[in-house]
Amino acid sequence: MQNKIRLAQEQKIPIMLVLGDREADGRTATIRRRDAKAGDAQETVAWAELADRLARQSNERAAE
């Protein structure tokens, strides 16, 4: 998984969702931001909350 994260950072992908075994079991996703500093806390959210957040952001961008 570390290699995939490193590749995403090299490709300058702004937001990565980490879905490992723990996240799948807990039905959560860990959000990793490219602009985060080393040691910054990562955010873990439930799938339903993540879906709502992404839909809201998509709607906001479409309205611009």
Secondary structure as the mmCIF struct_conf table of DSSP 4:
data_model
#
loop_
_struct_conf.conf_type_id
_struct_conf.id
_struct_conf.beg_label_comp_id
_struct_conf.beg_label_asym_id
_struct_conf.beg_label_seq_id
_struct_conf.end_label_comp_id
_struct_conf.end_label_asym_id
_struct_conf.end_label_seq_id
HELX_RH_AL_P HELX_RH_AL_P1 GLN A 2 GLU A 10
TURN_TY1_P TURN_TY1_P1 GLN A 11 LYS A 12
BEND BEND1 PRO A 14 PRO A 14
STRN STRN1 ILE A 15 VAL A 18
HELX_RH_AL_P HELX_RH_AL_P2 ASP A 21 GLY A 26
TURN_TY1_P TURN_TY1_P2 ARG A 27 ARG A 27
STRN STRN2 THR A 28 ARG A 33
TURN_TY1_P TURN_TY1_P3 ARG A 34 ASP A 35
HELX_LH_PP_P HELX_LH_PP_P1 ALA A 36 LYS A 37
TURN_TY1_P TURN_TY1_P4 ALA A 38 GLY A 39
HELX_LH_PP_P HELX_LH_PP_P2 ASP A 40 GLN A 42
STRN STRN3 GLU A 43 ALA A 46
HELX_RH_AL_P HELX_RH_AL_P3 TRP A 47 ALA A 63
#
